Amino acid sequence: MTEQTTEGRPSALSNLDPTQGFIVSAFGRKGSGKTTFNRRLFRQYPFAKLCIDVNGEADPGPEVEHPGRYERGRVTKIHELEDRMPPPREWGGPKLYPALHYVADPGSVTYREDLDRAIGMGMNPSDAPSMVWAGEVNEFCTESASPPHMRRLLQQSRHWRVSALFDGPRPKKIDSLIIMQSDLVAIYDLPNPADRMRVAETIAFKPADFDEECEETFSRGPYWFLLWDARAKQLYRYPPLPADGA
């Protein structure tokens, strides 16, 4: 176990290359900090990006007052899905990449299909880097299977140059490929032993040792978290991240 500080970006995040594509997953009970963790990554991502919101509660960042317009540092809410992300806009200066926020309708008969279509939209075009943030990831897949676009993202993300952020409360209830393919896994307050076991077994960490690290970390106070770096095969312990904008 390596203890870290959160001055600036956590060190493991500095190794993420947005031009090549990466996958980050974050797990923990509601209000434990996982959404804040992914929101920071979403806001810092420099290319086209899409937040897929399943309950209307996601906060990907400040939104423009007039949907359909792009403004640097702000998010445009969309209500209809397209086959691909809009191209960047250029006005004689740096490219302005779209940052989109799609709110799905849980009452729609096509709700599940809409979520997977949104994943497909965020992955296209395949010749340009992009990011998809799928919050409440248990709505996008099951423990045993993922729909077509999600499966393609998990298995071929680097071929498509797409990065993905996933978060949810129950890693036991999702496709294990999400954890397996993640470059980083953030573990916030995770009280269920079955969920801890699922993460530990998937990252090949001794379950008893992982449970001990969870207990030590979560006893420190709210928003403390563990971060597994799959490339370095290293588990880190972090104090709470600074407030957004800090």
C-alpha positions in Angstrom: 0.0 0.0 0.0 1.3 3.4 -0.9 -0.2 6.5 0.7 -0.6 9.6 -1.5 -1.7 13.2 -1.2 -4.2 14.9 -3.5 -2.3 18.1 -4.2 -3.1 18.7 -7.8 -4.0 15.5 -9.7 -3.5 12.1 -8.1 -0.2 10.8 -9.6 -1.7 7.8 -11.2 -4.1 10.1 -13.3 -1.1 11.8 -14.8 -0.3 8.7 -16.8 -3.6 8.7 -18.7 -3.2 9.6 -22.3 -6.5 11.1 -23.8 -5.2 10.7 -27.4 -5.0 6.9 -27.0 -8.0 6.1 -24.9 -8.3 4.8 -21.3 -10.9 3.3 -19.0 -11.6 4.4 -15.4 -14.2 2.9 -13.1 -15.2 4.2 -9.6 -17.4 2.4 -7.1 -19.0 3.2 -3.8 -22.2 3.9 -2.0 -24.2 7.0 -2.9 -22.6 10.2 -1.8 -19.2 8.6 -1.1 -17.3 10.6 -3.8 -17.2 8.4 -6.9 -19.2 10.9 -9.0 -16.9 13.7 -8.0 -13.9 11.7 -9.0 -15.2 11.0 -12.5 -16.6 14.5 -12.9 -13.1 15.9 -12.5 -11.7 13.6 -15.2 -14.7 14.5 -17.5 -14.1 18.2 -17.1 -10.3 17.9 -17.7 -10.7 15.8 -20.9 -9.6 18.0 -23.9 -11.6 16.4 -26.7 -15.2 15.6 -27.6 -17.1 14.1 -24.7 -20.6 12.8 -23.8 -22.1 12.4 -20.3 -24.9 9.9 -20.3 -27.3 10.6 -17.4 -29.7 7.9 -16.4 -31.7 9.8 -13.7 -31.3 13.6 -14.5 -29.0 14.0 -11.5 -25.6 14.0 -13.1 -23.7 17.3 -13.0 -21.0 17.2 -15.7 -20.3 20.9 -15.4 -21.9 24.3 -16.1 -24.3 24.1 -19.0 -24.9 26.7 -21.7 -28.0 28.8 -21.5 -29.0 28.0 -25.1 -28.8 24.2 -25.9 -27.1 23.5 -29.2 -24.4 26.1 -28.8 -20.9 25.3 -27.8 -18.9 27.4 -25.2 -15.5 26.6 -24.0 -15.6 25.1 -20.5 -19.4 24.6 -20.6 -21.7 21.7 -21.4 -24.5 21.5 -24.0 -27.6 19.4 -23.0 -29.0 17.3 -25.8 -32.4 15.4 -26.0 -31.9 13.4 -29.1 -29.2 10.9 -30.1 -27.2 11.0 -33.3 -25.0 8.4 -34.9 -21.8 10.2 -34.0 -20.4 13.1 -32.0 -20.5 16.6 -33.7 -17.2 17.8 -35.2 -15.2 20.5 -33.4 -15.8 24.1 -34.3 -13.0 26.4 -35.4 -13.2 30.2 -35.4 -9.6 31.0 -36.3 -8.4 29.8 -32.9 -8.1 26.5 -31.0 -10.6 23.9 -31.8 -13.8 23.9 -29.7 -14.8 20.3 -29.0 -18.3 19.5 -28.0 -19.1 18.6 -24.4 -22.6 17.0 -24.3 -25.0 15.9 -21.6 -27.7 13.4 -22.6 -30.5 12.6 -20.1 -32.2 9.3 -20.8 -35.8 8.6 -20.0 -36.1 5.6 -17.6 -39.8 5.4 -18.5 -39.3 4.9 -22.2 -39.8 1.5 -23.7 -36.5 1.9 -25.5 -34.6 3.1 -22.4 -32.0 0.3 -22.4 -31.5 0.6 -26.2 -31.1 4.4 -25.8 -28.3 4.0 -23.3 -26.4 1.7 -25.6 -27.1 4.0 -28.6 -25.6 6.8 -26.6 -22.4 4.7 -26.0 -22.2 4.2 -29.7 -22.6 7.9 -30.4 -19.8 8.7 -28.0 -17.5 6.2 -29.7 -17.9 7.7 -33.2 -16.2 8.8 -35.3 -13.5 6.2 -34.6 -10.7 8.3 -36.1 -10.9 11.0 -33.4 -10.4 10.7 -29.6 -13.6 11.0 -27.5 -14.9 10.2 -24.0 -18.1 8.6 -22.7 -19.1 9.0 -19.1 -21.6 6.3 -18.1 -22.8 7.0 -14.6 -24.8 4.4 -12.8 -23.2 1.8 -14.9 -25.4 -1.0 -13.6 -28.1 0.5 -15.9 -25.9 -0.1 -18.9 -25.1 -3.8 -18.4 -25.7 -6.9 -16.2 -23.4 -9.1 -14.3 -23.3 -11.6 -17.1 -23.6 -9.5 -20.3 -23.2 -6.1 -22.0 -25.2 -4.9 -25.0 -23.4 -4.4 -28.4 -21.9 -0.9 -28.2 -20.8 -1.3 -24.6 -19.2 -4.7 -25.4 -17.4 -3.1 -28.3 -16.1 -0.3 -26.1 -14.9 -2.7 -23.4 -13.1 -4.9 -25.9 -11.8 -2.4 -28.5 -11.6 1.0 -26.8 -8.1 1.8 -27.9 -8.9 0.8 -31.5 -11.6 3.4 -31.4 -9.5 6.0 -29.4 -12.4 6.3 -27.0 -12.0 6.8 -23.2 -14.7 5.8 -20.8 -15.6 6.7 -17.2 -17.9 4.3 -15.3 -19.3 4.5 -11.8 -21.8 2.7 -9.7 -22.6 1.4 -6.2 -22.4 -2.4 -6.8 -19.4 -3.8 -8.8 -20.9 -7.3 -8.1 -23.8 -6.5 -10.3 -22.0 -5.4 -13.5 -20.0 -7.1 -16.3 -16.6 -8.0 -14.8 -15.0 -6.7 -18.1 -15.5 -3.2 -16.8 -13.2 -3.7 -13.9 -10.9 -6.0 -15.8 -10.4 -3.5 -18.6 -10.0 -0.4 -16.4 -6.7 1.3 -16.3 -7.7 2.8 -12.9 -10.3 1.6 -10.4 -11.3 4.0 -7.6 -12.9 2.3 -4.6 -14.9 4.6 -2.3 -17.0 3.5 0.7 -17.9 0.0 -0.4 -19.7 -1.7 2.6 -20.9 -5.0 0.9 -18.3 -7.8 1.3 -19.5 -9.3 -2.0 -18.6 -6.1 -3.9 -15.2 -6.0 -2.3 -14.6 -9.6 -3.2 -15.6 -8.9 -6.8 -13.1 -6.1 -7.2 -10.3 -8.0 -5.4 -10.7 -11.2 -7.5 -11.0 -9.2 -10.8 -7.8 -7.2 -10.2 -6.0 -10.3 -8.7 -5.6 -8.9 -5.3 -5.8 -11.2 -2.2 -9.4 -10.6 -1.0 -8.5 -10.7 2.7 -5.8 -8.1 2.2 -8.1 -5.9 0.0 -10.8 -6.0 2.7 -8.2 -4.9 5.3 -7.1 -2.0 3.1 -10.8 -1.0 2.6 -11.5 -1.0 6.3 -8.4 1.1 7.0 -9.2 3.6 4.3 -12.9 4.1 5.0 -12.2 4.5 8.7 -10.2 7.6 8.0 -13.4 9.5 7.2 -15.7 10.6 4.4 -14.4 10.6 0.8 -11.1 8.7 1.5 -10.6 6.2 -1.3 -8.4 3.5 -2.8 -7.0 3.7 -6.3 -5.8 0.6 -8.2 -3.4 1.3 -11.0 -3.6 -1.7 -13.4 -0.5 -0.8 -15.3 1.7 -0.5 -12.3 -0.2 -3.2 -10.4 -0.2 -0.9 -7.4 -2.9 0.0 -4.9 -2.8 3.6 -3.5 -4.6 5.2 -0.6 -5.8 8.8 -1.1 -7.4 11.4 1.2 -10.4 13.3 -0.2 -9.9 15.2 -3.4 -9.9 19.0 -3.3 -13.3 20.6 -4.0 -14.2 21.1 -7.6 -12.3 24.0 -9.1 -9.6 23.8 -6.4 
